[in-house]
Amino acid sequence: MTDPGALLLYDGSCGFCAGSVQFVLGHEGARRTLRFAPLQGTRGTELLRRHPGLQRIDSLIWYEPASAGRGERLLVRSSAVIAVAAYLGSVWRLLAVVARIIPRPVRDAAYDWVARHRHQLAAESCLVPTPEQRVRFVD
C-alpha cells in the first residue's frame, strides 16, 4: 500500500456497510483524504494475509500505513468507528471523544451486536460513488 493516507476497509457485500461508507462520504466536509476498499478486494485480501489476527474481522477496519517514526496503525470494531467519527470532525469528533470514555469491551459488545445483525439492518444495496469519489476507492 503505497498511498500514505488512511484506508477504511468495509464488507463490500453488505448493504449496511455500503450505507456507512455513503454516510462518511456525505459528512466528511472538505477534508476528503480517507480512502475506501472492500475487504474482499486486493487490498483487503493483502491486509488480511499480512495480519492473520484480522481474519475474524469481516465488517470494518481502519488502516494507516507506516510513516516516518511510526508503524502501521490498525483499528478494528468500535475503535475503527471512533477513528471514522474523529476523521469526520465537527460534532462527530466530539462523539468520538465521548465514546472513548466507554470501556472498550462494552463498546465492542455493542459493535459486535450491530455487526452480527448488519445484513438485517439494511437492505441489499450497491455502493455507487460519484466519479469524484471513485478515485478514492481502491481495490
Secondary structure, DSSP 8 states (H G I E B T S, - for coil): ----S-EEEE-TT-HHHHHHHHHHHHH-TT----EEEETTSHHHHHHHHH-GGGTT--SEEEEE--BTTB--EEEEHHHHHHHHHHHH-HHHHHHHHHHHHS-HHHHHHHHHHHHHHHHHHS--------HHHHTTB--
